[in-house]
Amino acid sequence: MSSLPTQFAGVTVVTKANVYFDGNVVSHTVLFADKSKKTLGLIRPGSYYFGTAAAERMEIVAGDCVVTQKDAKDSQTYAAGTHFDVPANSGFTIAVKSGLCEYICSFLP
């Protein structure tokens, strides 16, 4: 289990949303003083594939999802308070069966 933040102080939030899959996945970008960035988002029920340029850590804030990493045969379920990492130049399929899945995506160095 990870210790998820409940708020971020001293940040800039990009007001234009990142909208994917006809609005079924929506996030906002948060910029930090140290030049790092995260996105905070919601995923509606469905299955969605995301490619990654940079390495990412996906922390699940609420709800749950099933994730299959690119080229993996097995899937893993992640619930609130857990996370998974995705390598750079890779990808993953994330599926939500019901409700909303809320996440924090951190772009890793």
N, C-alpha and C positions, 0 to 999 in steps of 0.2 A: 504494500500500500504506500502511495506517495502522500505527502502533505501538500495539498493543493492550496494555492493562494485564494483568498476571498476578494481581494482587491489589489490594484496596482496604483501606487502614488507617483506623482511627478512624471506623467507620461503625456504623449500626444496621441490622440485617437483620430484616425482618418475617417471622416464621416461617410464617404462613399463606400457602400457595402461591396464585398466580393460575392457575387451571386452565381451559383453553379446549378446545373441540372434543373432549369426552369424554376428556380427559387427553392428547391428542396434542400439545398445546402447554402447557408448564408453566413458570412463572417465579416468582422471588422478588424482592421489592422491597428495594432498598438505599437507605437515607437517609443523606445527608451532612450534616456540621456547617453547611455554607453553605446548607442548606435545599433543595439540589438532590436529585434522585432518579434512580435507574436501575433497570432490571430486568435480571436475569440469567436466561436461560432455555434450554430445549431444545425443538426441534421435531422430531417424528417424521415419517416419510414421509406425504405427502398434500399437499393444496392448501387454503390457509386465507386468508380475507379479514379484514383488520383495518381498522377505521375509526380515524382519529386526531382527537382534539380539539386536542392540543398538537402542535407540530412535534417530530419524533423523528429521531434518528440511530441506525440499526441497524448495529452492528459485528459481523461474523461471526468468531467465535472458532475454530470447528472445523466441518468439513463444508462443504457448499455448498448454495445455494438459487437458485431462479429467481424473480425479482420482477417484477411488473407493477404500476406505479403506477396509481392511479385515473385513468380517462379516457385512459390511454396505449394505443397500439396495439402497441408493441414491449415485449418482456421483456428483462431483463438478468440474467446469471448472476453471482453473487457467491460467492467462495471465502474460506476462512480468511484473515484479514488485510486484508480489504476492508470497505467500508461503503457504505451508501446513506442518503440523507436523505429524509424524507417531510414535506411541508408540513402545517401545522395545518389542521384541518377538511377532511381529505382521506382517503386510505386506500390500501391496497396489498394485492395477493394475493401470498402467499409460498408457494412449492412446493418440497418436498424430495422427491427421487426415491428415495433410499436412505440408510440409516444415520441418524445424528442430525445436526442443524444446531444448534450452540450459538451464542448471541448475547448481546450487551450492548445494551440499548436505553437511550439517554440522551434525556431530555426536554429539549428546547432552549428557550431563552427566546424 
